[in-house]
Structures are given as structure tokens and as C-alpha cells.
């Protein structure tokens, strides 16, 4: 009997050790196939949504909108749907870079939280046998062979035409400041315009201050309309960026290979981008009235309207007062543009 009890004790201890090893590894169950992840944000829907945005902004140019390695940047970029080196390797590679891949984390381009969010998003795209769980014993000298070089058994494939135009909106377009995507430059110019509209509206009795910052607002919204030719904007403008989004979204949906989701959501993106362009042009006209000699009372009123409409450009506007903001005419803004771009496959 004592021998039998001893055997049972050994078995129990072994099982406990295995359970503790799994717990110390931090692996979380992910997906229907019971795969594991050591990412603390794994399965978090908000993290996945945020990660999709970061991925499309920073990673899709090389790795493709679908993370299948079919981007427009470096050749032979990895198919991240099949990633299987564990979460710690993923962090290390994103932070430190690998071969021709830049060290996004070390450069301050992507925060630690954003890296985890991107990982959580990539897990939603994972193929069978993908692995995001760290091994129980992580080797300090293990090579970080994650991202750039894909399997040599497959040839790189050109992105589809409709994806190229979406890439111009989301990831990069030659001719923009820094060759960033149209949505990115729009957001950057918008931040500048909002800041100076806020300065203009901070003291509505200071007419000179209103006029000064109205020049700056106009430069960020449409530098071609700014008579001084100078300002804090990046030289591209909200108007041009919004018009560009409309143009490239029309190119995308008109492509022979356009997916069904591209055809559907292109209507939504185009409508919201046209709203942005229309509001931006109203702001430019209002700036012209302030600068052109509107009375102090009218200038104060226009300055407040500019600040309000710049908020519409960012978040959209509940035009019909139903408590929601849709993509539709008069309502959708940049938030709706981004949302419907993210729905395209």
C-alpha cells in the first residue's frame, strides 16, 4: 500500500510541475484550434483593433495588408500568418530590427503596448501551426529570425491592383512629406490645424491673435490658399490629402481584381473623404473672411466654427442628431475613413 501511495504522489507531483510550467510560460489559449500565445493582450478585441491600425501604418507596406508577405516594400518579406517563433522573439525583432528591417521599437516608432497590440492582431490572421507561445526555456543567444526572410519554397507575388491603391492611402505614397500614406498626412496636418484653431479661439477678444493663428490654420488645411506662403503645416494640406483618398479609393474599386469588400466599403470611404474635403474648404473660406477684415465679433464667431469643424474632420459629425455618426454624406470623417478601410480584405 505504501508503494502504491508513493507512485500516486509521484504522478501528482509530475502533473503539478507540468501545470506550473505552463503557467510560468504565460501561455494563453487562442483560437478554435487551442493554439497558445504568451502575449498578455492576446484575445483582447480592443487590442486587436488598435494593432490592426498600427500594423497597416507601419508593417503592411512590406508584409502586405493581409500579412501574407505580399507588400510593395522589401522583397521576400515574411508571411506573418505563419509566424511560429513565440512572442518574445517577436518583441525582440520589432524592437531591434533584423537585417534590412528597421528597429521600430528602438527608434521610438512603436511603443511596447503597440507591439503587443500588433501581435494580438496578427494572431487573428494566424494559419494552422502558427505559434505565439514562448518555449519554457528561452535561450538568450537564440537568433531572431522572424520577419524579413520568408520561406525559399515560394516566389514573391505582386500585390493586387486594388491593394496598391489602398496602400497609397494607408501606408505610403511618393510625394507626400516623408512618403507616408494619405490618411497619415491628413491626420498630421489636421493635428496642426486643430492646435492653431485652439490658439485662435483661446481669447476671442484678441483680434490680432485670432488673425495670426487663422493664417496657420489655413496653411495646414490648404497651403495653396495661404497668401503668406508660410506656416506650421507640412505643405500638403487636408484638402489635397482628402481629395487624394477619394481618387485612390476610386482607382481601387475600379480595379479589375477589386475584392467584394473593396467595392462595398469604397463607397463609404469616398463619401467620408468627400465630407472632409467639403468641411476643409469651408474652413479655408472662413479663414479668408477673418484675414480679409471681418469684424472682431464675426472673427471670434468664425474662429469657434473653425475649431468645431476641424473636430468634425477628425471624428465625424452627428448631422441628423440620432446619436450616432455614420459614413454618410455630412457625417463621416477621418475616423469613419479609417474604420471602413480596415474592413476591406
Secondary structure, 3 states (H helix, E strand, C coil): CHHHHHHHHHHHHHHHHHHHHHHHHCCEEECCCCEEECCCCCCCHHHHHHHHHHHHHHCHHHHCCCCCCCCCCCCCCCCHHHCCCCHHHHHHHHHHCECCECCCCCCCCCCHHHHHHHHHHHHHCCCCCCCECCCCCCCCCCCCCCCCCCCCCCCCCCCCHHHHHHHHHHCCCCCCHHHCCHHHHHHHHHHHHHHHHHHHHHCCCCHHHHHHHHHHHHHHHCHHHCCCCCCCCCCCCHHHHHHHHHHHHHHHHHCCCCCHHHHHHHHHHHHHHHHHHHHHHHHHHHHHHHHCCCCHHHHHHHHHHHHHHHHHHHHCCCCCCCCCCCCCCCCCCHHHHHHHHHCCC
